């Protein structure tokens, strides 16, 4: 997906979509939370994915989001038990 297509899918004006997304990607500007939410939705990722500190955390967020609610609960219980030991 091009930067322009992503920006348009996120509701940005088509004439500035490419430039704005580029500036978000390069860190020149940061989107507000509403815009970040629309970008995440357009990409099909959880909002937290856009703020992940590293690739491992980003992968975990994507995998977790793909689980059913029941499997998410089971995973959380397991990882919380592991963290307590």
PyMOL commands that set and color helices and strands:
alter all, ss='L'
color gray80, all
select helices_A, chain A and resi 3-9+17-26+33-43+47-51+55-66+69-84
alter helices_A, ss='H'
color red, helices_A
deselect
rebuild
show_as cartoon
